[in-house]
Amino acid sequence: MILIVDDRPENIFALKSILELHSFPVDTALSGEEALRKSLKNHYSLIILDVQMPGMDGFEVADFLAGNKNTMDIPLIFLSAVNTEKKFITKGYSSGAIDYITKPIDQDILLLKVKTFHRLYEQNRELTLAKQQLQSEIEVRKKAQQQAQEKANELNSILASIPQVAFTATADGNIDFVNEHWYNYSSSVDTFPEVHSDDPCIIAEWRKILQSKQPKQLEIRMAKLQSKEYKYHLLSVVPVIENGMIVKWVGTFTDIEEQKQALKTKDDFLSMASHELKTPLTSIKGYVQLLESMQHDESTTTFLKRTITQVHKLEGLINDLLDISKIDNGELKFELAPVDFEKLLLSTLEMLRHIHPEIKIIHKGNAAATIMANDIRLEQVIINFISNAIKYSPQSKYIEVTTELTPANHLYFAVKDWGIGISPENQKNIFSKFYRVSEAATCAQGLGIGLYICAEILKRHGADFGVISEPGDGALFYFNVPAINKV
Ligand code: ADP
């Protein structure tokens, strides 16, 4: 907006009309004092100021405007009918004005000047605004940088205080901080510690981690510099995410040699104990079978039958323990050969129905497929799934087995029960070694290794498998194994 200051209303009227005709918004003041009041309250892009006014004259107004930081940048044009002498014109400029026009006013010149000043003022204002914005952006960035630095320092001092070897890396994987333990294993910041030649290459693994953008844990063996004594360490790497973007990586190497040794001792013990138990058990089984073939009275026969049942249970447990140590030692190996699945399933179901005459085991669907399998091991899985279904359904006497050939030529096998079911959290773990659901313990005994062995067997058959269950509403255990031809 442009402010016209003149003590004579007719002059104001004339000027206002010209400017408004050219679409300039105009405000007016009839004295220097009013002009000052208004210029402190409103924003003007230009003030056209009559020099000669009663009270405060134009030069005094200009002096005041030049001295105030809110008005000092407003361009001024002095208008005067009399002060055409050079000394007055000079006074006009020195008091902060920008131009000077004498009366009678040449309209074209006035408009030209007004347009130029107006544009200049707008440009100036935009520049000032941009500068202010830039400055506040710089401030924000400085603050963010400072905060990031403070966070990094905090993280580094935490990493410096922990007993593990620790490091941080930039988002693209360059190591930018290591704690002092690092130097026990590596001579420089940017070189990862050397790992045992049988373990995965750490640089290749690091690249994979960066690509996956996911946290990762990895067991590797590494030795201190100048030492050949390799010890197991757990490398654990996590991304630090801010606003959905990875800004840093934090990694630690934790010495897990003791845990590894303890686990090995336990595995060795289990393996040795189950082998040692197997030999006398085989003799017991032989003698019991011998006794069974002899003539006995009714009560001895009953006790013998119970003994045989218990011997079978014990044999199952020992076999499971032996399987576990075979898996641990990488010795669970078996050949796959074409197997008529339907035949295998029907004979297994018959055997299970014989052992559990009180349970109704129903088979639905088509099982006619040949699959590449190890019949003994696959039978072990079927028995385990169905035995569990019976074990964990104390209130139900009904088990449903479904088989199907899928369009992708896979054989689908599922066992459904109406027992205690499994919560989603436990479902994630039940195929892990020694995992038992605590609620299940009240229902049946077990070691928590059956499903682990099943999982290992199924993996070696190239099968996918799982469980679908709602707590309290039973469970469905299934596997899908490739069929080689439809029978
Ligand atoms: P075990 O039965 O000897 O404990 P498994 O490895 O066969 O060991 O099973 C692991 C756990 O999974 C069981 O302890 C039980 O909690 C749960 N589970 C397995 N099958 C079922 C089922 N059909 N219904 C409910 N829970 C089950």
Boltz pocket constraint, residues with backbone or C-beta under 6 A from the ligand:
constraints:
  - pocket:
      binder: B
      contacts: [[A, 384], [A, 385], [A, 388], [A, 389], [A, 390], [A, 392], [A, 417], [A, 419], [A, 420], [A, 421], [A, 422], [A, 430], [A, 432], [A, 435], [A, 436], [A, 437], [A, 438], [A, 440], [A, 441], [A, 445], [A, 446], [A, 447], [A, 448], [A, 449], [A, 450], [A, 451], [A, 452], [A, 474], [A, 475]]
      max_distance: 6.0
